[in-house]
Structure formats: structure tokens, C-alpha cells
Amino acid sequence: MVEQFDLDIASLRTVVVKSRGHFRAGFDEYFTPDRVYEIDCKGLTSPVLSNFNWSDLIRPVYPLDEETSWSVPKL
């Protein structure tokens, strides 16, 4: 979209995207990881699982509880 307005994305100081992770593939050549800020706003989703009130969930469960671990299931 930036290029549709004839803007050079490399010259921009700030780019705001509404995406959790898909933006990285398109912007990684312009913005190094230290220049990416992920903001966790209130809403239906969040990368921070502790933000949710988990009910009817048998505990402990990975990755919500620190004392748990995960391994590949045996076939």
C-alpha cells in the first residue's frame, strides 16, 4: 500500500500495521527486529496468554503454567 502512494518505505520513520506476525515477511528488509515494537492492546486476541481468564481448564497446562513442559507425542 505504501508503494501505491509512491512513497519509499525505507525513508519512513514509522509504519503502523494491524498484524500479529504476517507483516514481518514484507517489512524485514526495511526494519530490523530492534526497530519493531509490538503493542498489546485490549481486544479479542493477545500474544500474552496470561491476559485471559481461563475457566474450565484443567491445570497445569502448557504454556500457561511455568511448571509444565511440552514434548513431541509418541506415535
N, C-alpha and C positions, 0 to 999 in steps of 0.2 A: 504494500500500500504506500509505503514511503516513496518508493521509486515512481509510482504513478503520479506523484506530485513533483517529479523532477528534483527531489531532494537527495543529497548524498548522505546516506545513513552514517557513514564514517565521520562526518562532520558534526553530527548531532551530539549534544551533551546529555540529553535524557530521552529515553524511549520507554513508554509505558505500555505493557501488553497485559491482556487478561488471559493468562495461561499459566498452568502449573509447571509444565515442563517442555511442552512441544516447541516453545519459542527458541530453545537452545540450538536446535539444528539450523535454524535460519539466521541466528544472530551471533553464533560463537566466533565467527571470523572478524566481527566488529567489536565485540565486548568480551574481555577476559573475565573469568569467574569472579575475580575480586571487584569487578565493576557491576556485578549483578546483585540486586537486592530483592529478596523475596519477602513480600509483605503478607502477613496472615491476618486477613480481615474476617470479621464475624460473617457467618453465612452457612450454607448447607454443607460445605466441604472445608477441609483443612488438612494440611500435611502434619499437623500436630495432633496426634490421636488422643492425647490426654485432655484436649479441649472438649471432648464429648462425654456425656453422661451415659455410660454403658450400663444398661439394665438387662436382666435375664441372660447374663453372660457368665458361663462357668469360669471361674478364675482359679489359678492364674492362666493367662493366655499370652502367647507371643504375638506381637511385640509390645503389647500394652504393659506388661509387668516385667520389671527388671530381673527378677529371679527365674525367668524362663529362658529357654533356648530353643532353637529350631534345627532340625536336621532333615535331610532328604529321606522321605519314606522308603522303606524297603519294598521292593516289588515281589 
